[in-house]
Amino acid sequence: MSELFKNIEARSRLAGTNKLEILLFTLGVDQRTGRRETFGINVFKVREVMRTPEITAAPEMPSSVQGMVSLRGVLVPVVDLGRYVGVGGDARRDIMIVTEYNGHTQGFLVEAVDTILRLDWSQMRVPPEMLTANMGGLVTAVTELKDNKLVMMLDVEKVLAETTSQDDQYLFKGIEPIEDSRHTVYFADDSSVARRQIERTLEVLGVPFVGAVNGRMAWDELQKAARFAEATGRKTSDVVSLVLTDVEMPEMDGYMLTKSIKSDPRFAGIPVIMHSSLSGMSNQQLGASVGVDEYVPKFEPQRLAETLRRLLHRVEQQSRAS
């Protein structure tokens, strides 16, 4: 299994080029269609692939959580992805993909892993509404291979959010609104769970926002804002105060979105926050290399709110000074 993950350094250089590598896997036959569907997960989120070790049952877990395994002395929850997604029936899932993101480690049980596929984010498309509805919003992007096989990228952040117990009220406790806010924040994220948490944070702060499901759509919205500002005799920073972006997104990732913003003089002085579940130092360094102003891990509303408040205050001071 480890042969799949050789040459990690070469993979890390993919970030910032709008390219990615995904590990393909199956969960079993979908009883609704009679097909064995192919799914994918970004290699950056995968720590290792292994034969499923002995799983210890744990009480009061969601039905899709099989229990816990000990990996090098650390207890890791194990999610049966087939059961969670609702495909595969009683198919044997003897392979475990160990993932690490949002500061959490978890195992995903799958039927089989196939290969690692390298492609451009522009080849990943926003899933059709029918597929989104059928899969309960679990698919964030799709791509078609040369043999007409469809690969579906799973929203692993949604899986994590729904298989761990978090008190949402506690997450937002103590966040105070920004008084007399005249700011508008633009954000991009392909995860429905992440978008809802961003929106809720901004709503608590009392800050208007414009959201998009990927970098391409966010860039389109930002260009519309820049044209509107120009037509009304204002600077773009008068209508766009700050941009918040995920890293992994179909069509255009967060690195490319940041590059586009920072290389366009119309957006001069507008800060960009990278908001990602890829919390490794290398990803933060790559973000800085394309001009990201700050990095905030996902699913930390308090930290996100504090960063937004500080940067928006700085924007306001700069606006008054000019």
C-alpha positions as a LaTeX table, in Angstrom:
\begin{tabular}{lrrr}
\hline
Residue & $x$ (\AA) & $y$ (\AA) & $z$ (\AA) \\
\hline
Met1 & 0.00 & 0.00 & 0.00 \\
Ser2 & 2.82 & 2.41 & 0.81 \\
Glu3 & 3.94 & 2.29 & $-2.85$ \\
Leu4 & 1.01 & 4.59 & $-3.62$ \\
Phe5 & 2.48 & 7.41 & $-1.57$ \\
Lys6 & 6.10 & 7.64 & $-2.66$ \\
Asn7 & 7.62 & 10.98 & $-3.68$ \\
Ile8 & 5.58 & 13.15 & $-1.32$ \\
Glu9 & 7.86 & 16.14 & $-1.96$ \\
Ala10 & 6.96 & 16.13 & $-5.65$ \\
Arg11 & 3.28 & 16.06 & $-4.72$ \\
Ser12 & 3.61 & 19.04 & $-2.40$ \\
Arg13 & 4.81 & 21.10 & $-5.36$ \\
Leu14 & 1.45 & 20.59 & $-7.06$ \\
Ala15 & $-0.18$ & 23.08 & $-4.72$ \\
Gly16 & $-0.27$ & 26.50 & $-6.34$ \\
Thr17 & $-0.39$ & 25.09 & $-9.87$ \\
Asn18 & $-4.16$ & 24.42 & $-9.86$ \\
Lys19 & $-3.36$ & 20.70 & $-9.96$ \\
Leu20 & $-4.15$ & 17.93 & $-7.53$ \\
Glu21 & $-3.82$ & 14.20 & $-7.03$ \\
Ile22 & $-6.72$ & 12.09 & $-5.89$ \\
Leu23 & $-6.80$ & 8.56 & $-4.54$ \\
Leu24 & $-9.54$ & 6.56 & $-6.28$ \\
Phe25 & $-11.53$ & 4.00 & $-4.31$ \\
Thr26 & $-14.77$ & 2.02 & $-4.38$ \\
Leu27 & $-17.34$ & 1.22 & $-1.70$ \\
Gly28 & $-19.28$ & $-1.59$ & $-3.38$ \\
Val29 & $-22.25$ & $-1.83$ & $-5.72$ \\
Asp30 & $-24.85$ & 0.90 & $-5.43$ \\
Gln31 & $-28.15$ & $-0.97$ & $-5.08$ \\
Arg32 & $-30.03$ & 1.97 & $-6.59$ \\
Thr33 & $-28.11$ & 1.90 & $-9.89$ \\
Gly34 & $-26.49$ & $-1.53$ & $-9.98$ \\
Arg35 & $-23.11$ & 0.14 & $-10.63$ \\
Arg36 & $-19.88$ & 0.14 & $-8.69$ \\
Glu37 & $-19.21$ & 3.88 & $-8.38$ \\
Thr38 & $-15.75$ & 5.40 & $-8.12$ \\
Phe39 & $-14.98$ & 7.98 & $-5.44$ \\
Gly40 & $-11.96$ & 10.14 & $-4.79$ \\
Ile41 & $-10.16$ & 11.92 & $-1.97$ \\
Asn42 & $-7.34$ & 14.46 & $-2.21$ \\
Val43 & $-4.01$ & 12.78 & $-1.50$ \\
Phe44 & $-3.05$ & 15.74 & 0.71 \\
Lys45 & $-5.69$ & 14.50 & 3.18 \\
Val46 & $-4.47$ & 10.88 & 3.15 \\
Arg47 & $-1.85$ & 9.76 & 5.65 \\
Glu48 & $-1.72$ & 6.08 & 4.73 \\
Val49 & $-3.68$ & 3.14 & 3.30 \\
Met50 & $-3.71$ & $-0.16$ & 5.14 \\
Arg51 & $-5.53$ & $-3.43$ & 5.71 \\
Thr52 & $-8.25$ & $-2.82$ & 8.27 \\
Pro53 & $-6.87$ & $-3.62$ & 11.74 \\
Glu54 & $-8.98$ & $-4.97$ & 14.58 \\
Ile55 & $-11.72$ & $-2.48$ & 15.43 \\
Thr56 & $-12.89$ & $-2.01$ & 19.00 \\
Ala57 & $-16.57$ & $-1.16$ & 19.34 \\
Ala58 & $-17.30$ & 2.06 & 21.19 \\
Pro59 & $-20.61$ & 3.07 & 22.84 \\
Glu60 & $-22.83$ & 5.97 & 21.75 \\
Met61 & $-21.33$ & 6.36 & 18.30 \\
Pro62 & $-23.21$ & 7.25 & 15.08 \\
Ser63 & $-24.28$ & 4.13 & 13.17 \\
Ser64 & $-21.64$ & 4.62 & 10.47 \\
Val65 & $-18.82$ & 4.77 & 13.03 \\
Gln66 & $-17.64$ & 1.19 & 13.49 \\
Gly67 & $-15.51$ & 1.93 & 16.55 \\
Met68 & $-11.89$ & 2.76 & 17.27 \\
Val69 & $-8.50$ & 1.41 & 16.23 \\
Ser70 & $-5.12$ & 2.00 & 17.84 \\
Leu71 & $-2.56$ & 3.45 & 15.44 \\
Arg72 & 0.88 & 3.80 & 16.98 \\
Gly73 & $-0.68$ & 4.24 & 20.39 \\
Val74 & $-3.34$ & 6.74 & 19.32 \\
Leu75 & $-7.05$ & 5.85 & 19.27 \\
Val76 & $-8.59$ & 6.74 & 15.90 \\
Pro77 & $-12.33$ & 6.58 & 15.05 \\
Val78 & $-13.25$ & 4.42 & 12.06 \\
Val79 & $-16.09$ & 5.38 & 9.69 \\
Asp80 & $-17.64$ & 2.83 & 7.35 \\
Leu81 & $-17.90$ & 5.09 & 4.29 \\
Gly82 & $-20.18$ & 2.69 & 2.43 \\
Arg83 & $-22.71$ & 2.72 & 5.26 \\
Tyr84 & $-22.37$ & 6.48 & 5.64 \\
Val85 & $-22.88$ & 7.17 & 1.92 \\
Gly86 & $-25.56$ & 4.51 & 1.60 \\
Val87 & $-23.90$ & 2.32 & $-1.03$ \\
Gly88 & $-22.24$ & $-1.06$ & $-1.04$ \\
Gly89 & $-24.69$ & $-2.92$ & 1.17 \\
Asp90 & $-22.84$ & $-5.76$ & 2.89 \\
Ala91 & $-19.72$ & $-5.52$ & 0.69 \\
Arg92 & $-16.50$ & $-6.39$ & 2.50 \\
Arg93 & $-14.49$ & $-3.30$ & 3.27 \\
Asp94 & $-11.10$ & $-4.63$ & 4.26 \\
Ile95 & $-9.14$ & $-1.50$ & 3.34 \\
Met96 & $-8.81$ & 1.53 & 5.61 \\
Ile97 & $-7.79$ & 4.96 & 4.35 \\
Val98 & $-6.26$ & 6.90 & 7.23 \\
Thr99 & $-7.01$ & 10.60 & 6.75 \\
Glu100 & $-5.79$ & 13.69 & 8.52 \\
Tyr101 & $-7.44$ & 17.09 & 8.18 \\
Asn102 & $-8.91$ & 19.81 & 10.40 \\
Gly103 & $-6.49$ & 18.60 & 13.06 \\
His104 & $-8.30$ & 15.23 & 13.28 \\
Thr105 & $-7.21$ & 11.73 & 12.30 \\
Gln106 & $-9.81$ & 9.17 & 11.27 \\
Gly107 & $-10.03$ & 5.93 & 9.31 \\
Phe108 & $-12.39$ & 5.40 & 6.37 \\
Leu109 & $-13.35$ & 1.81 & 5.53 \\
Val110 & $-13.57$ & 1.21 & 1.76 \\
Glu111 & $-13.99$ & $-1.81$ & $-0.50$ \\
Ala112 & $-10.82$ & $-1.24$ & $-2.54$ \\
Val113 & $-8.36$ & 1.45 & $-3.60$ \\
Asp114 & $-7.47$ & 1.81 & $-7.25$ \\
Thr115 & $-4.78$ & 4.31 & $-8.16$ \\
Ile116 & $-3.66$ & 7.89 & $-7.70$ \\
Leu117 & $-4.84$ & 10.19 & $-10.46$ \\
Arg118 & $-3.14$ & 13.51 & $-11.24$ \\
Leu119 & $-5.27$ & 16.16 & $-12.93$ \\
Asp120 & $-6.00$ & 19.86 & $-13.10$ \\
Trp121 & $-8.61$ & 21.42 & $-10.83$ \\
Ser122 & $-10.19$ & 22.84 & $-14.01$ \\
Gln123 & $-11.12$ & 19.26 & $-14.91$ \\
Met124 & $-13.11$ & 18.97 & $-11.69$ \\
Arg125 & $-16.65$ & 20.23 & $-12.11$ \\
Val126 & $-19.37$ & 21.32 & $-9.73$ \\
Pro127 & $-21.71$ & 18.30 & $-9.46$ \\
Pro128 & $-25.10$ & 18.45 & $-11.21$ \\
Glu129 & $-28.04$ & 19.28 & $-8.95$ \\
Met130 & $-29.55$ & 15.81 & $-9.45$ \\
Leu131 & $-26.35$ & 14.12 & $-8.26$ \\
Thr132 & $-26.09$ & 16.52 & $-5.32$ \\
Ala133 & $-29.66$ & 15.65 & $-4.32$ \\
Asn134 & $-29.17$ & 11.89 & $-4.75$ \\
Met135 & $-25.98$ & 11.91 & $-2.68$ \\
Gly136 & $-27.34$ & 14.20 & 0.02 \\
Gly137 & $-24.81$ & 16.94 & $-0.70$ \\
Leu138 & $-21.88$ & 14.58 & $-0.10$ \\
Val139 & $-20.21$ & 15.18 & $-3.47$ \\
Thr140 & $-18.26$ & 18.42 & $-3.89$ \\
Ala141 & $-16.84$ & 17.82 & $-7.38$ \\
Val142 & $-16.93$ & 15.34 & $-10.26$ \\
Thr143 & $-14.66$ & 14.50 & $-13.16$ \\
Glu144 & $-14.95$ & 12.09 & $-16.09$ \\
Leu145 & $-12.08$ & 9.78 & $-16.99$ \\
Lys146 & $-11.11$ & 8.71 & $-20.52$ \\
Asp147 & $-13.07$ & 5.46 & $-20.16$ \\
Asn148 & $-16.21$ & 7.52 & $-19.35$ \\
Lys149 & $-15.98$ & 6.55 & $-15.70$ \\
Leu150 & $-17.29$ & 9.25 & $-13.38$ \\
Val151 & $-15.23$ & 10.03 & $-10.27$ \\
Met152 & $-16.97$ & 11.72 & $-7.34$ \\
Met153 & $-15.03$ & 13.72 & $-4.74$ \\
Leu154 & $-16.58$ & 13.26 & $-1.31$ \\
Asp155 & $-17.06$ & 16.13 & 1.12 \\
Val156 & $-14.92$ & 14.60 & 3.85 \\
Glu157 & $-15.42$ & 17.72 & 5.97 \\
Lys158 & $-19.13$ & 16.94 & 6.02 \\
Val159 & $-18.33$ & 13.35 & 7.02 \\
Leu160 & $-16.18$ & 14.60 & 9.90 \\
Ala161 & $-18.78$ & 17.12 & 11.06 \\
Glu162 & $-21.58$ & 14.53 & 11.07 \\
Thr163 & $-19.63$ & 11.72 & 12.75 \\
Thr164 & $-18.24$ & 13.78 & 15.62 \\
Ser165 & $-20.24$ & 15.39 & 18.37 \\
Gln166 & $-19.82$ & 19.17 & 18.48 \\
Asp167 & $-21.91$ & 21.73 & 20.34 \\
Asp168 & $-22.60$ & 24.32 & 17.64 \\
Gln169 & $-23.90$ & 26.82 & 20.17 \\
Tyr170 & $-20.63$ & 26.63 & 22.08 \\
Leu171 & $-18.61$ & 27.21 & 18.90 \\
Phe172 & $-20.18$ & 30.65 & 18.41 \\
Lys173 & $-20.51$ & 31.64 & 22.05 \\
Gly174 & $-19.03$ & 35.03 & 22.87 \\
Ile175 & $-18.66$ & 36.30 & 19.30 \\
Glu176 & $-19.78$ & 39.92 & 19.37 \\
Pro177 & $-21.07$ & 41.84 & 16.33 \\
Ile178 & $-18.90$ & 44.45 & 14.65 \\
Glu179 & $-20.53$ & 47.81 & 15.38 \\
Asp180 & $-21.52$ & 49.94 & 12.41 \\
Ser181 & $-20.08$ & 47.42 & 9.95 \\
Arg182 & $-19.85$ & 48.75 & 6.40 \\
His183 & $-17.87$ & 45.81 & 5.13 \\
Thr184 & $-18.71$ & 43.11 & 2.61 \\
Val185 & $-16.82$ & 39.81 & 2.69 \\
Tyr186 & $-16.56$ & 37.53 & $-0.34$ \\
Phe187 & $-15.91$ & 33.85 & 0.33 \\
Ala188 & $-15.45$ & 30.61 & $-1.61$ \\
Asp189 & $-15.82$ & 27.04 & $-0.34$ \\
Asp190 & $-17.08$ & 23.85 & $-1.98$ \\
Ser191 & $-18.15$ & 22.20 & 1.29 \\
Ser192 & $-21.77$ & 22.88 & 2.27 \\
Val193 & $-20.88$ & 22.37 & 5.94 \\
Ala194 & $-18.02$ & 24.87 & 5.78 \\
Arg195 & $-20.17$ & 27.41 & 3.91 \\
Arg196 & $-22.88$ & 27.23 & 6.56 \\
Gln197 & $-20.34$ & 27.81 & 9.33 \\
Ile198 & $-18.75$ & 30.74 & 7.48 \\
Glu199 & $-22.18$ & 32.27 & 6.88 \\
Arg200 & $-23.16$ & 31.83 & 10.51 \\
Thr201 & $-19.91$ & 33.45 & 11.70 \\
Leu202 & $-20.45$ & 36.43 & 9.41 \\
Glu203 & $-24.10$ & 36.71 & 10.45 \\
Val204 & $-23.12$ & 36.80 & 14.14 \\
Leu205 & $-20.55$ & 39.48 & 13.32 \\
Gly206 & $-23.21$ & 41.40 & 11.39 \\
Val207 & $-21.10$ & 41.50 & 8.21 \\
Pro208 & $-22.77$ & 41.24 & 4.76 \\
Phe209 & $-21.29$ & 38.59 & 2.47 \\
Val210 & $-21.29$ & 37.10 & $-1.01$ \\
Gly211 & $-20.59$ & 33.36 & $-1.19$ \\
Ala212 & $-19.47$ & 31.03 & $-3.98$ \\
Val213 & $-19.00$ & 27.26 & $-4.26$ \\
Asn214 & $-15.57$ & 27.44 & $-5.91$ \\
Gly215 & $-12.76$ & 29.78 & $-6.86$ \\
Arg216 & $-13.97$ & 30.30 & $-10.42$ \\
Met217 & $-17.39$ & 31.50 & $-9.30$ \\
Ala218 & $-15.83$ & 33.70 & $-6.62$ \\
Trp219 & $-13.50$ & 35.25 & $-9.20$ \\
Asp220 & $-16.49$ & 35.97 & $-11.46$ \\
Glu221 & $-18.30$ & 37.67 & $-8.55$ \\
Leu222 & $-15.20$ & 39.68 & $-7.64$ \\
Gln223 & $-14.80$ & 40.91 & $-11.21$ \\
Lys224 & $-18.46$ & 41.97 & $-11.23$ \\
Ala225 & $-17.81$ & 43.93 & $-8.03$ \\
Ala226 & $-14.73$ & 45.57 & $-9.56$ \\
Arg227 & $-16.68$ & 46.61 & $-12.67$ \\
Phe228 & $-19.50$ & 47.97 & $-10.51$ \\
Ala229 & $-17.04$ & 50.00 & $-8.44$ \\
Glu230 & $-15.45$ & 51.42 & $-11.58$ \\
Ala231 & $-18.83$ & 52.31 & $-13.07$ \\
Thr232 & $-19.83$ & 54.19 & $-9.91$ \\
Gly233 & $-16.53$ & 56.02 & $-9.54$ \\
Arg234 & $-15.31$ & 54.08 & $-6.51$ \\
Lys235 & $-12.40$ & 51.82 & $-5.64$ \\
Thr236 & $-12.98$ & 48.06 & $-5.57$ \\
Ser237 & $-12.00$ & 48.09 & $-1.88$ \\
Asp238 & $-15.09$ & 50.22 & $-1.24$ \\
Val239 & $-17.32$ & 47.28 & $-2.22$ \\
Val240 & $-15.08$ & 44.30 & $-1.36$ \\
Ser241 & $-13.51$ & 44.49 & 2.09 \\
Leu242 & $-11.96$ & 41.02 & 2.36 \\
Val243 & $-11.82$ & 37.65 & 0.60 \\
Leu244 & $-11.99$ & 34.31 & 2.43 \\
Thr245 & $-11.06$ & 31.23 & 0.42 \\
Asp246 & $-10.79$ & 27.48 & 0.79 \\
Val247 & $-7.84$ & 25.70 & $-0.87$ \\
Glu248 & $-9.46$ & 22.66 & $-2.51$ \\
Met249 & $-12.21$ & 23.61 & $-4.94$ \\
Pro250 & $-13.30$ & 22.43 & $-8.40$ \\
Glu251 & $-12.48$ & 24.51 & $-11.49$ \\
Met252 & $-10.20$ & 26.97 & $-9.62$ \\
Asp253 & $-8.53$ & 26.30 & $-6.28$ \\
Gly254 & $-7.77$ & 28.83 & $-3.56$ \\
Tyr255 & $-4.15$ & 29.31 & $-4.57$ \\
Met256 & $-5.12$ & 30.30 & $-8.11$ \\
Leu257 & $-7.90$ & 32.55 & $-6.84$ \\
Thr258 & $-5.43$ & 34.32 & $-4.54$ \\
Lys259 & $-2.90$ & 34.68 & $-7.39$ \\
Ser260 & $-5.61$ & 36.24 & $-9.56$ \\
Ile261 & $-6.61$ & 38.70 & $-6.83$ \\
Lys262 & $-3.08$ & 39.71 & $-5.88$ \\
Ser263 & $-1.96$ & 40.21 & $-9.50$ \\
Asp264 & $-4.91$ & 42.48 & $-10.36$ \\
Pro265 & $-4.29$ & 46.13 & $-9.33$ \\
Arg266 & $-8.02$ & 46.72 & $-8.90$ \\
Phe267 & $-7.90$ & 44.55 & $-5.74$ \\
Ala268 & $-4.88$ & 46.26 & $-4.18$ \\
Gly269 & $-5.09$ & 46.42 & $-0.39$ \\
Ile270 & $-7.87$ & 43.82 & $-0.09$ \\
Pro271 & $-6.73$ & 41.09 & 2.34 \\
Val272 & $-7.15$ & 37.40 & 1.55 \\
Ile273 & $-7.65$ & 34.82 & 4.30 \\
Met274 & $-7.01$ & 31.18 & 3.47 \\
His275 & $-9.52$ & 29.03 & 5.35 \\
Ser276 & $-8.65$ & 25.38 & 4.94 \\
Ser277 & $-8.76$ & 21.92 & 6.47 \\
Leu278 & $-5.25$ & 21.36 & 5.08 \\
Ser279 & $-3.59$ & 22.66 & 8.21 \\
Gly280 & 0.02 & 21.60 & 7.55 \\
Met281 & 2.80 & 24.17 & 7.64 \\
Ser282 & 3.66 & 23.49 & 3.99 \\
Asn283 & 0.17 & 24.57 & 2.93 \\
Gln284 & 0.46 & 27.75 & 4.97 \\
Gln285 & 3.82 & 28.49 & 3.34 \\
Leu286 & 2.36 & 27.90 & $-0.12$ \\
Gly287 & $-0.49$ & 30.25 & 0.73 \\
Ala288 & 1.99 & 32.93 & 1.79 \\
Ser289 & 3.92 & 32.45 & $-1.46$ \\
Val290 & 0.88 & 33.47 & $-3.53$ \\
Gly291 & 0.07 & 36.46 & $-1.29$ \\
Val292 & $-2.33$ & 35.12 & 1.35 \\
Asp293 & $-2.47$ & 37.58 & 4.26 \\
Glu294 & $-3.57$ & 35.17 & 7.00 \\
Tyr295 & $-4.32$ & 31.47 & 7.45 \\
Val296 & $-7.19$ & 30.18 & 9.62 \\
Pro297 & $-8.00$ & 26.46 & 10.05 \\
Lys298 & $-11.57$ & 25.43 & 9.28 \\
Phe299 & $-14.23$ & 24.82 & 11.91 \\
Glu300 & $-12.81$ & 27.29 & 14.42 \\
Pro301 & $-15.45$ & 30.07 & 14.34 \\
Gln302 & $-13.96$ & 31.93 & 17.31 \\
Arg303 & $-10.56$ & 32.16 & 15.65 \\
Leu304 & $-12.10$ & 33.03 & 12.30 \\
Ala305 & $-14.21$ & 35.78 & 13.88 \\
Glu306 & $-11.18$ & 37.26 & 15.67 \\
Thr307 & $-9.15$ & 37.29 & 12.44 \\
Leu308 & $-12.00$ & 38.84 & 10.46 \\
Arg309 & $-12.54$ & 41.50 & 13.10 \\
Arg310 & $-8.83$ & 42.42 & 13.18 \\
Leu311 & $-8.37$ & 42.56 & 9.40 \\
Leu312 & $-11.61$ & 44.43 & 8.78 \\
His313 & $-10.60$ & 46.97 & 11.42 \\
Arg314 & $-7.29$ & 47.41 & 9.61 \\
Val315 & $-9.10$ & 47.86 & 6.28 \\
Glu316 & $-11.33$ & 50.51 & 7.84 \\
Gln317 & $-8.35$ & 52.42 & 9.24 \\
Gln318 & $-6.60$ & 52.33 & 5.86 \\
Ser319 & $-9.77$ & 53.57 & 4.17 \\
Arg320 & $-10.05$ & 56.51 & 6.53 \\
Ala321 & $-6.38$ & 57.37 & 6.10 \\
Ser322 & $-6.75$ & 57.52 & 2.33 \\
\hline
\end{tabular}
